[in-house]
């Protein structure tokens, strides 16, 4: 299976950080019972490689984190799917929901970690001030202003 993976440069550096090993390990974490023929295997390889590339890892650590994000996503959706099995017992459904919720929380933390590593902070907003007019006797403050506690006596 590894020999069929075409090496692609997924980032704009001399070094290819998306290794064959990483792609194969990521595929191994996904539940795929339909990977019986070479065509299906190659399709899954392309799918995983594209998923990894779409999250734009810039180094080996980010690539491993992306692999964990994909694995966690697949594991959580597998748990959610198992809850809908008509033959599932109440306890089995309850347990799968518990694991799915835990995996979803882990997924969110992993995505937040990747965003932080890549300098993407979704909660931050950038404001660009192009012109400031201050009339005579007025004052203006331009910059990051954080509210503080007032002393109340």
C-alpha positions in Angstrom: 0.0 0.0 0.0 2.8 2.5 0.9 4.5 1.9 -2.5 1.5 3.3 -4.4 1.5 6.7 -2.6 2.9 9.4 -4.9 5.1 11.8 -3.1 3.8 15.4 -3.4 5.2 18.6 -2.0 2.2 19.8 0.0 3.9 22.9 1.3 6.1 25.4 -0.3 9.4 24.2 1.1 12.1 22.0 -0.1 11.2 19.3 2.4 8.0 17.2 2.0 6.6 17.1 5.6 3.6 15.0 4.7 5.3 11.6 4.8 3.9 8.4 3.4 4.1 7.0 6.9 1.9 9.8 8.3 -0.7 9.3 5.6 -0.8 5.5 6.1 -1.1 6.0 9.9 -3.9 8.5 9.4 -5.7 6.0 7.2 -5.3 3.3 9.8 -7.2 5.4 12.3 -10.2 5.7 10.0 -12.8 3.0 10.0 -12.8 1.7 6.4 -14.0 -1.8 5.8 -14.3 -1.2 2.1 -10.5 -0.9 1.4 -10.2 -4.3 -0.3 -9.0 -3.4 -3.8 -6.2 -1.1 -5.1 -8.6 1.4 -6.5 -10.4 1.9 -3.2 -7.0 2.1 -1.4 -5.7 4.8 -3.8 -8.9 6.8 -3.5 -8.6 6.7 0.3 -5.0 7.7 0.1 -5.8 10.7 -2.0 -8.7 11.7 0.2 -6.6 11.6 3.4 -3.7 13.4 1.6 -6.1 16.1 0.5 -7.5 16.5 4.0 -4.1 16.9 5.5 -3.0 19.4 2.8 -6.3 21.4 3.2 -5.3 22.2 6.9 -2.0 23.5 5.6 0.6 22.1 8.0 3.8 24.0 7.9 6.1 21.6 9.7 6.2 18.0 11.0 4.5 18.9 14.4 1.6 20.6 12.6 1.3 17.6 10.2 1.1 15.2 13.2 -1.5 17.4 14.8 -3.5 17.5 11.6 -3.4 13.7 11.5 -4.7 13.6 15.1 -7.5 16.0 14.1 -8.6 13.7 11.3 -8.4 10.6 13.5 -10.4 12.2 16.3 -13.0 13.4 13.8 -13.4 9.9 12.4 -13.6 8.3 15.9 -16.2 10.7 17.1 -18.4 10.3 14.0 -18.1 6.5 14.3 -19.4 6.8 17.9 -22.2 9.0 16.8 -23.1 6.5 14.0 -23.1 3.6 16.5 -25.7 5.4 18.7 -28.2 5.2 15.8 -27.9 1.4 15.3 -31.4 0.0 15.9 -29.9 -3.0 17.6 -27.9 -0.9 20.0 -28.7 -1.3 23.7 -29.5 1.7 25.9 -26.2 1.3 27.7 -24.3 0.9 24.5 -25.9 4.1 23.1 -25.2 5.9 26.3 -21.5 4.8 26.2 -21.1 5.8 22.6 -22.6 9.2 23.2 -20.2 9.7 26.2 -17.2 8.8 24.0 -18.4 10.9 21.1 -18.8 13.9 23.3 -15.3 13.4 24.8 -13.8 13.0 21.3 -15.6 16.1 20.0 -14.2 18.1 22.9 -10.7 16.7 22.1 -11.2 17.6 18.4 -12.1 21.2 19.3 -8.9 21.5 21.5 -6.8 20.1 18.7 -8.2 22.5 16.1 -7.6 25.4 18.6 -4.0 24.2 19.1 -3.4 24.1 15.4 -5.0 27.6 14.9 -2.7 28.9 17.7 0.4 27.3 16.2 -0.5 28.8 12.8 -1.2 32.2 14.3 -4.9 32.0 13.6 -6.8 33.3 16.6 -10.5 33.2 15.6 -11.6 35.2 18.7 -9.3 38.2 17.8 -10.5 40.9 15.5 -8.2 43.4 13.7 -9.3 47.0 13.4 -7.4 49.3 11.1 -7.6 53.0 11.8 -6.9 55.1 8.7 -7.8 58.6 9.8 -8.2 60.2 13.2 -9.6 63.7 13.5 -9.2 65.4 16.9 -10.7 68.8 17.3 -9.1 71.5 19.5 -9.2 70.5 23.2 -10.1 66.9 22.4 -8.2 63.7 23.1 -7.9 60.5 21.2 -6.5 57.1 22.1 -5.5 54.6 19.4 -4.4 51.2 20.5 -5.3 48.1 22.6 -7.4 49.3 25.5 -8.2 46.9 28.3 -10.8 47.8 31.0 -9.6 47.8 34.5 -11.2 47.7 37.9 -12.4 50.9 39.4 -11.6 51.8 43.0 -14.9 52.3 44.7 -14.8 53.7 48.2 
